[in-house]
Amino acid sequence: MSHLSRRDLLRASGAGLLAVAAGGTLAACGGGSGSGGAAGGDADTGTITVWSWATAADALRGIVPAFEKDNPGIKVDVQDIGEPAIWDKITVGLAAGGQGLGDVLHIGCDYLPGYQEKFPGGLADLSALGADAYKDRFAKGLWPVVTGKDGHAYALPWEVNALGFFYRKDYFDKAGIDPETFATWDDLLAVTDRFKAANPGIALIGVNRAANPTPDLDFLQGLMQLQGAFYFDLQGRITVASEPAVRALTIIKRLDEAGLIGDTPGVQSWPPVMKTGKLAVAAMPTWVAHYLEKKFPDQSGNWRLTKPPAVTPGGKRTALVNSTHLAVAASSPRRRAAWKFVEYALTRAASVNTMFNAGGVFPALTEAYTDPMYAAPSAFYGGQPVLKTFTDLAVEGGDPTNYSGDYARALKLVSDAQTKVLLKGAEPAAVLQDAAKQLAQQTGRGIA
């Protein structure tokens, strides 16, 4: 759910995903234009500053000694800027023509297109530095996310989160239902009466119906992304009222009419509801694998993971719902040195796996998945190698998602549409058409 993001988890707990594989418990604005080093963007020595946050920053620090040993003449200063503070700081720096920015910037998929649209030229062209050699080595569907309209790469993928279908095996067993057999969401909807009869008082999915105080659209977005759709297409046109969007919101409406949407009001209500055992499904991304284990240890052995059902018969069962990336500030006088660090950090299996160990950032680099830790069984998931499910999903890949620079506007309007469906019984097609028209008026974008 949107009120339960991995960023929130990292700030709150500093937790990593590796414990799932082990089956146990957890283990000054100085940036690119202001610090030392040679002048000129081609400098490949000096000190580079890397901006990140929370345990992701710790993970980056973990590879610095090896990088500095292998790259004499380059020193690395990793700074934990904090989140959400980092987004404002990057925005201010880009608006000032790059003044004061770090050399390397950790950027989420929901901010990257906005920076590119609003500050063209603010991020370095990594294709010119050799990035295109790695375009086929990341989870399928991520490369278009880091490329600009000119087809050049302006970041490299670091973290990827595929959509998973976590479910309470004990509840479904009571109803004689095997979620592994669900090919589509219609298959699940077809057995809702059996599930309810066997599990009175248990809901499937938790949603903040009133979207108070923030939108709760992760489930809806996941259903759209399973169909290769989002609020905007890759050309930036509005697709809020597309057939995939209507199908996604219709599934939510049908689940609600069947009495299987549990209300999780407020910012932090999903975890308490989960703790009481009132929810049987979590259609959520990779990072949740460890979150469930850490937060609800008394539910060990009850949870399992499988691919999410497709929205349409024969449709895709994979979606890369979000990702984070490393970019280089175009204003950096040490762009080549900064690129060397990005390349070292994200294109070597040893580096991304070291960072995964340290900070739980699930790597987008697919060759990293040959490490045995990704196939290790998890006691919490009944001995299931839960991380392997996600490596398989990442290798299969998903369609690219364009958040665009107007994601926040779309989020608010689609959230209002979902609330009207859940609280007032509105029809999905009608409210989404209204949302698309409003979004077009607010942004000047065309409707696809």
C-alpha positions in Angstrom: 0.0 0.0 0.0 1.2 3.5 -0.7 1.3 4.3 3.0 3.7 1.5 3.6 6.7 2.2 1.4 10.1 0.6 1.5 11.5 4.1 2.1 9.4 4.3 5.3 10.7 0.9 6.4 14.3 1.8 5.8 13.9 5.0 7.8 12.1 3.2 10.6 14.1 0.0 11.0 17.2 0.0 8.9 16.1 -3.6 7.9 17.5 -5.6 5.0 16.1 -8.5 3.0 19.0 -10.9 3.5 17.5 -12.3 6.7 14.8 -13.9 4.6 17.4 -15.9 2.8 19.0 -16.9 6.1 15.7 -17.8 7.6 16.5 -15.8 10.7 16.5 -12.3 12.2 18.4 -9.2 11.2 21.4 -9.1 10.9 26.9 19.8 4.4 25.8 20.3 1.0 29.2 19.9 -0.4 28.6 18.1 -3.6 29.9 18.0 -7.1 30.6 21.6 -7.8 32.1 22.5 -4.5 34.6 19.9 -3.2 38.2 19.1 -4.2 39.5 17.5 -7.3 40.6 18.5 -10.8 38.6 21.0 -12.7 36.6 20.0 -15.8 34.0 17.4 -16.2 36.4 14.8 -17.6 38.4 14.6 -14.3 38.8 10.9 -13.3 40.5 11.6 -10.0 39.7 13.5 -6.8 37.0 13.1 -4.2 33.4 12.4 -5.3 30.4 12.9 -3.1 27.5 10.3 -3.3 24.0 11.3 -2.0 21.7 8.5 -0.7 19.7 7.8 2.4 19.3 5.4 5.3 20.6 1.8 4.9 21.1 2.3 1.2 23.8 4.9 2.1 25.3 2.3 4.5 25.3 -0.3 1.7 27.2 2.1 -0.6 29.8 2.8 2.1 30.4 -1.0 2.2 31.9 -1.1 -1.3 34.0 2.1 -1.0 37.2 0.5 0.4 37.3 -2.0 -2.5 36.5 0.7 -5.0 39.2 3.0 -3.7 41.7 0.2 -3.8 40.9 -0.7 -7.4 40.7 3.0 -8.4 43.7 4.8 -6.9 43.3 8.6 -7.1 39.5 8.5 -6.4 38.1 9.0 -2.9 34.4 8.5 -2.2 32.3 10.4 0.4 28.9 8.8 0.8 26.4 11.1 2.5 23.1 10.1 4.1 21.0 13.1 3.1 17.8 11.6 4.5 14.5 10.8 2.8 12.4 12.8 1.8 15.0 15.5 2.3 17.1 14.3 -0.6 14.4 15.0 -3.1 14.1 18.7 -2.2 17.9 19.0 -2.0 18.3 17.5 -5.5 15.5 19.7 -6.8 17.1 22.9 -5.4 20.5 21.9 -6.8 19.1 21.2 -10.3 17.1 24.5 -10.2 20.4 26.3 -9.4 22.1 24.9 -12.5 23.7 22.0 -10.5 25.3 24.2 -7.9 26.0 22.3 -4.7 24.9 18.9 -6.0 26.6 15.7 -5.1 28.5 14.0 -7.9 26.4 10.8 -7.7 22.7 10.9 -6.9 20.5 8.1 -5.7 17.1 8.7 -7.4 13.8 6.8 -7.2 11.8 5.9 -10.3 9.0 8.3 -9.3 11.4 11.3 -9.3 13.8 10.5 -12.2 11.4 11.4 -15.1 10.4 14.6 -13.3 14.0 15.7 -12.9 14.6 14.9 -16.6 11.5 16.8 -17.8 11.9 19.9 -15.6 15.7 20.2 -15.6 16.9 18.9 -19.0 20.7 18.7 -19.0 20.8 18.4 -15.2 21.9 14.8 -15.2 25.0 13.5 -17.1 24.6 11.5 -20.3 25.9 8.1 -19.2 25.6 6.6 -22.6 28.5 8.9 -23.6 30.5 7.4 -20.8 29.8 3.8 -21.9 26.5 2.9 -20.1 24.9 1.3 -23.1 27.2 -1.7 -22.8 25.1 -2.8 -19.8 21.6 -2.2 -21.1 20.8 -6.0 -21.3 22.2 -6.9 -17.9 19.4 -5.5 -15.8 15.8 -6.7 -15.1 13.8 -6.4 -18.3 11.8 -3.3 -18.4 14.1 -1.0 -16.4 16.3 0.4 -19.2 13.5 2.5 -20.7 13.0 4.0 -17.2 16.6 5.4 -17.1 16.7 6.6 -20.7 15.7 10.1 -22.0 13.7 11.1 -25.0 17.0 11.0 -27.0 17.5 7.3 -26.2 20.5 8.0 -24.0 20.8 6.7 -20.4 20.9 9.2 -17.6 21.1 6.7 -14.7 21.8 3.0 -14.1 19.3 0.7 -12.3 20.2 -0.3 -8.7 17.2 -1.7 -6.9 14.2 -3.4 -8.4 11.0 -4.4 -6.7 8.8 -7.0 -8.5 5.2 -7.5 -7.5 4.5 -10.6 -5.4 1.4 -12.4 -4.1 2.0 -13.2 -0.4 -0.8 -15.3 1.1 -1.8 -16.9 4.3 -1.6 -20.6 3.5 -3.4 -21.6 6.7 -6.4 -19.6 5.8 -6.6 -20.8 2.2 -6.1 -24.4 3.4 -9.1 -24.1 5.7 -11.2 -23.2 2.6 -9.6 -26.0 0.5 -8.2 -23.4 -1.9 -4.7 -23.4 -3.4 -3.6 -19.9 -4.5 -0.9 -21.5 -6.6 -3.7 -22.5 -9.0 -4.9 -18.9 -9.6 -4.2 -17.9 -13.1 -6.2 -14.7 -13.0 -7.8 -12.5 -10.4 -11.2 -13.8 -11.7 -10.1 -17.3 -10.4 -9.7 -15.7 -6.9 -13.0 -13.9 -7.2 -14.7 -17.2 -8.1 -13.8 -18.7 -4.7 -14.5 -15.8 -2.4 -17.7 -17.3 -1.0 -15.7 -20.5 0.0 -13.0 -18.4 1.5 -15.4 -16.2 3.6 -17.3 -19.3 4.8 -14.1 -20.8 6.1 -12.6 -17.6 7.5 -15.2 -15.3 8.9 -14.0 -11.9 9.7 -10.9 -12.2 7.5 -10.3 -9.9 4.5 -8.1 -10.5 1.6 -6.6 -7.0 0.8 -6.2 -4.0 3.0 -6.9 -0.6 1.5 -7.2 2.9 3.0 -10.7 3.6 1.6 -10.8 7.3 2.4 -7.2 7.9 1.4 -6.7 9.9 4.5 -4.2 11.5 4.9 -2.5 10.1 1.8 -3.4 8.2 -1.3 -3.4 4.4 -1.1 -3.0 3.2 -4.7 -0.2 0.6 -4.7 -2.7 -2.3 -5.2 -4.4 -0.4 -8.1 -1.1 0.5 -9.7 0.2 -3.1 -9.4 -2.9 -4.3 -11.2 -2.3 -1.8 -13.9 1.4 -2.6 -14.2 0.5 -6.3 -14.6 -1.2 -5.2 -17.9 1.7 -3.0 -19.0 -0.2 0.2 -18.1 0.1 3.2 -15.8 -1.2 6.7 -15.6 1.0 7.8 -18.6 2.3 5.9 -21.6 6.0 6.1 -22.6 5.2 9.1 -24.7 3.8 11.0 -21.7 0.2 10.8 -22.8 -2.5 10.3 -20.2 -3.8 6.7 -19.8 -5.7 7.1 -16.6 -9.0 6.0 -18.2 -7.5 3.2 -20.4 -9.1 -0.2 -20.5 -6.3 -1.7 -18.3 -7.0 1.1 -15.7 -10.7 0.4 -15.7 -10.1 -3.4 -15.4 -7.8 -2.8 -12.4 -10.3 -0.5 -10.5 -13.1 -2.9 -11.4 -11.3 -5.8 -9.7 -11.0 -3.7 -6.6 -14.7 -2.8 -6.8 -15.6 -6.5 -7.1 -13.4 -7.5 -4.2 -15.1 -4.8 -2.1 -18.6 -5.9 -3.1 -17.6 -9.4 -2.1 -16.7 -8.1 1.4 -13.0 -8.9 1.0 -11.5 -5.4 1.1 -10.4 -4.6 4.7 -10.2 -1.0 5.7 -6.8 0.2 6.8 -7.4 3.9 7.6 -4.6 6.3 8.4 -0.9 6.2 7.7 0.2 3.3 9.9 -2.9 1.1 10.2 -1.9 -1.7 7.8 0.7 -3.2 10.2 -1.6 -3.4 13.2 -4.4 -5.0 11.0 -1.8 -7.5 9.7 -0.6 -8.2 13.2 -4.1 -9.2 14.3 -4.2 -11.7 11.4 -7.2 -10.0 9.7 -5.7 -9.9 6.2 -4.9 -13.0 4.1 -3.1 -11.5 1.1 -0.4 -8.9 0.6 -0.1 -8.1 -3.1 3.2 -6.2 -2.6 6.8 -5.9 -3.8 10.0 -7.6 -3.0 11.0 -5.7 0.1 7.9 -6.9 1.9 9.4 -10.4 2.1 11.6 -9.4 5.0 9.1 -6.9 6.4 6.5 -9.6 7.1 9.2 -11.8 8.8 10.5 -9.0 11.0 7.2 -7.5 12.0 5.1 -10.6 12.5 7.3 -13.4 13.8 4.4 -15.2 15.4 3.0 -15.8 11.9 6.0 -17.9 10.9 5.1 -20.8 8.7 1.8 -19.4 7.7 2.8 -17.3 4.8 3.7 -18.3 1.3 4.6 -16.4 -1.9 3.6 -16.9 -5.5 3.4 -15.0 -8.7 0.5 -12.5 -8.8 -2.5 -13.6 -10.8 -2.9 -12.1 -14.3 -5.6 -9.5 -14.8 -6.7 -11.1 -18.1 -6.5 -14.7 -19.3 -3.1 -15.4 -20.7 -1.9 -12.0 -19.4 1.4 -11.2 -17.8 2.0 -12.3 -14.2 5.1 -10.1 -13.7 5.3 -6.4 -12.9 8.3 -4.3 -11.8 6.4 -1.9 -9.6 9.3 0.4 -8.6 13.0 0.8 -8.8 15.8 3.2 -7.7 18.9 4.3 -9.7 22.2 6.0 -9.5 22.8 9.1 -11.7 25.7 11.5 -12.1 25.2 15.3 -11.9 26.0 17.0 -15.2 27.5 19.8 -13.2 30.1 17.6 -11.5 33.7 18.4 -12.4 34.5 14.8 -11.8 31.9 13.1 -14.0 34.3 10.4 -15.2 35.3 9.5 -11.6 31.6 9.5 -10.6 30.7 7.2 -13.5 33.5 4.8 -12.5 31.9 4.5 -9.1 28.4 4.0 -10.5 29.8 1.4 -12.9 31.7 -0.4 -10.2 28.7 -0.3 -7.8 26.0 -1.5 -10.2 27.5 -3.6 -12.9 29.5 -6.1 -10.8 27.7 -9.0 -9.1 30.1 -8.8 -6.2 29.3 -5.2 -5.5 25.5 -5.4 -5.7 25.5 -8.5 -3.5 27.7 -6.9 -1.0 25.3 -4.0 -0.8 22.3 -6.4 -0.6 24.0 -8.0 2.4 24.5 -4.6 4.0 21.3 -2.8 3.2 18.7 -5.1 1.7 18.7 -3.3 -1.7 17.4 -6.0 -4.0 19.7 -5.7 -7.1 18.4 -5.1 -10.6 21.6 -6.7 -12.0 20.3 -10.2 -13.0 23.7 -11.9 -13.0 23.8 -11.3 -9.2 21.1 -13.9 -8.7 23.4 -16.8 -9.2 24.6 -16.4 -5.7 23.3 -19.2 -3.5 21.7 -16.9 -1.0 18.9 -16.2 -3.4 17.9 -19.8 -3.4 18.1 -20.3 0.4 15.0 -21.6 2.1 13.2 -19.4 4.6 11.7 -20.9 7.8 9.2 -18.0 8.0 7.8 -19.1 4.6 7.6 -22.8 5.4 11.0 -23.5 3.9 10.1 -21.8 0.6 13.1 -20.1 -1.1 11.2 -16.8 -1.2 13.9 -14.7 -2.7 14.2 -17.1 -5.7 10.6 -16.3 -6.6 11.6 -12.7 -6.9 14.7 -13.4 -8.9 12.6 -15.4 -11.3 10.1 -12.5 -11.6 12.9 -10.0 -12.1 14.6 -12.1 -14.8 11.2 -12.4 -16.6 10.9 -8.7 -16.2 7.9 -6.3 -16.8 6.8 -3.5 -18.9 8.5 -0.1 -18.2 6.5 2.5 -16.2 6.6 6.2 -16.9 5.9 8.1 -13.8 6.5 11.4 -15.7 6.8 14.8 -14.0 3.1 14.9 -13.2 2.9 11.7 -11.1 1.7 13.6 -8.0 -1.2 15.2 -9.9 -2.2 11.8 -11.3 -1.9 10.1 -7.9 -4.3 12.6 -6.3 -6.9 12.4 -9.1 -6.9 8.6 -9.3 -7.0 8.3 -5.5 -10.2 10.5 -5.6 -11.6 8.2 -8.2 -10.9 5.0 -6.2 -12.4 6.6 -3.1 -15.6 7.4 -5.0 -15.8 3.7 -6.0 -15.2 2.4 -2.5 -17.2 4.9 -0.5 -20.0 5.9 -3.0 -20.3 2.9 -5.3 -19.3 4.9 -8.4 -18.5 3.1 -11.6 -14.8 2.8 -12.4 -15.0 3.9 -16.1 -16.9 7.1 -15.3 -14.7 8.3 -12.4 -11.5 7.5 -14.3 -12.7 9.3 -17.4 -13.3 12.4 -15.2 -9.9 12.0 -13.7 -8.3 11.8 -17.1 -10.0 15.0 -18.2 -9.0 16.9 -15.1 -5.4 15.7 -15.5 -5.3 16.9 -19.1 -6.6 20.3 -18.0 -4.0 20.5 -15.2 -1.0 19.4 -17.2 -1.7 20.2 -20.9 -1.0 16.6 -21.8 -3.0 14.7 -24.4 -5.2 11.7 -23.5 -4.0 8.6 -25.3 
